């Protein structure tokens, strides 16, 4: 396991038990972002870096009982918190790394990634792996329940020019990883970039 993995697991592992209590009002933002993903009943969707599974209920509602919802996370404590919250009823939870997903190529219709991009150790390669498991024409949502400026202020830092979520950085990063950005929103109330998997 790389130092990047160890850092992510340590960071989220110690915060898993009270993660949902720290951010109790994010539910509507998650539901709105899932709606923007444009899922249909019967679709197959991955929540990459699912954490405590806050996106799983709206993802399940969008794809219905015939759809498939899978939540993948690198941190066992986050997955245990998802189970305690009962969110394992909305999707199958897997302890796995988004850098090497245990899924067939082109098996999915969409990927949802909340707060994911900032924690990818090798963003281009990792986004390429997400593209591998999505069918051509499938979609990706990179989401955060608050925008870049609001998040930086919450963390007591400034936005830097190398921020991967800046549109000028994210668009070419996605393009080089098999995705074409179709929508970009960065407001105080949310960050959402949508992309389509290229052929």
Buried (B, 14 or more C-beta within 10 A) or exposed (E): EEEBBEEBBEEBBEBBBEBBEEBEEBBEBBBBBBEBBEBEEEBBBBBBBBBBBBBBBBBBBBBEEEBBBBBBBBBEBBBBBBEBBEBBEBBEBBEBBBBEBEBEEBBBBBBBBBBBBEBBBEBBEBBBBBBBBBBEEBBBBBBBBBBBBBBBBEEEEEBEEEBEBBBEBBBEBBEEBBBEBEEBBBEEEBBBBBBBBEE
